[in-house]
Amino acid sequence: MSTDAPAPAFRLDRLTKDFSGTLAADEVTLDVPPGSLTGLVGPNGAGKTTSLAMAVGLLRPDSGTSYVHGVDLWREPDRAKADLGVLPDGLALPERLTGGELLRYWGLLRGMPESDVASRTTELLEVLELDAAERRGVLVVEYSTGMRKKIGLATALLHAPKVLVLDEPFEAVDPVSARVLRRILRGFVAGGGSVVISSHVMSLVEDLCDRVAIIASGRVEVSGTLDEVRGGEDLETVFVRLVGERAAAEGELSWLADLSV
Ligand SMILES: Nc1ncnc2c1ncn2[C@@H]1O[C@H](COP(=O)(O)OP(=O)(O)OP(=O)(O)O)[C@@H](O)[C@H]1O
């Protein structure tokens, strides 16, 4: 066996899901090396959320599994999930709590020591700029979409996981917070952590990620380092070529073409 490449920190291994005839994920396979930041991109309905949900244990695959540092997540979920921080799509949070209360609840549920939960909660609320809302006693149910995304991220980070899986973490997040988040993720990776994010923003993936996978119609079309996948072009060009661009039909949306009064 070759000893060249380190064992992946996170592996999606032939994950497959058929929703009553819709093959949402077709043997989706992806290796995330330790200390890397992988961007998962693909058009709407490509299977990103389905694949990530199966990979983190939120959706049972028809077949295939995932491994967190070699631990089979579907065979040993408790062990695998201890090292996993997840921001799922459409996170359902206990809403009648403040952000701080939610993090405390989450941390104690994870079995963390109270003092760690308290100090990390304070720090996370401050770094993610949720501390002012906390002082006003704002409940999560009253949070904006971006604030909900940030408190979701805080729950993913609280227990210092080794692998982060974040479904569209930058969606609805303001530019200042996005910078903070990029800084957090870069620091996390520099410390040996591994990250998978899904995103529709090619420039963000090119700026942040060192690896990328393009998924279309439930299949990983290409994956590798950013440079391998781009092959000298920009990511959007490669993406559109692989995924296929819909040609404009003559007269398309003609009712929008002349809005003169
Ligand atoms: N619970 C479900 N029941 C039936 N079909 C589903 C279900 N969830 C997803 N699908 C279908 O599976 C396919 C993949 O959906 P998925 O949400 O994984 O795509 P995605 O790449 O995350 O899309 P987007 O970029 O729009 O978020 C789509 O055809 C979708 O309609």
The ligand as a Gaussian input file, in Angstrom:
#p B3LYP/6-31G(d) Opt

LIG

0 1
 N      -36.589000      14.890000       0.697000
 C      -36.584000      14.822000      -0.637000
 N      -37.557000      14.146000      -1.284000
 C      -37.545000      14.043000      -2.623000
 N      -36.577000      14.591000      -3.426000
 C      -35.602000      15.265000      -2.828000
 C      -35.556000      15.424000      -1.408000
 N      -34.441000      16.159000      -1.107000
 C      -33.843000      16.438000      -2.281000
 N      -34.534000      15.915000      -3.308000
 C      -34.152000      15.972000      -4.730000
 O      -32.823000      15.502000      -4.816000
 C      -32.095000      16.253000      -5.764000
 C      -30.864000      16.849000      -5.088000
 O      -31.285000      17.849000      -4.156000
 P      -30.242000      18.602000      -3.203000
 O      -31.031000      19.453000      -2.290000
 O      -29.321000      17.608000      -2.618000
 O      -29.438000      19.504000      -4.253000
 P      -28.424000      20.704000      -3.992000
 O      -27.254000      20.463000      -4.882000
 O      -28.155000      20.864000      -2.545000
 O      -29.274000      21.938000      -4.544000
 P      -29.246000      23.515000      -4.180000
 O      -27.968000      24.052000      -4.735000
 O      -30.437000      24.040000      -4.930000
 O      -29.355000      23.664000      -2.693000
 C      -33.077000      17.285000      -6.332000
 O      -33.609000      16.761000      -7.521000
 C      -34.140000      17.387000      -5.269000
 O      -35.370000      17.754000      -5.842000

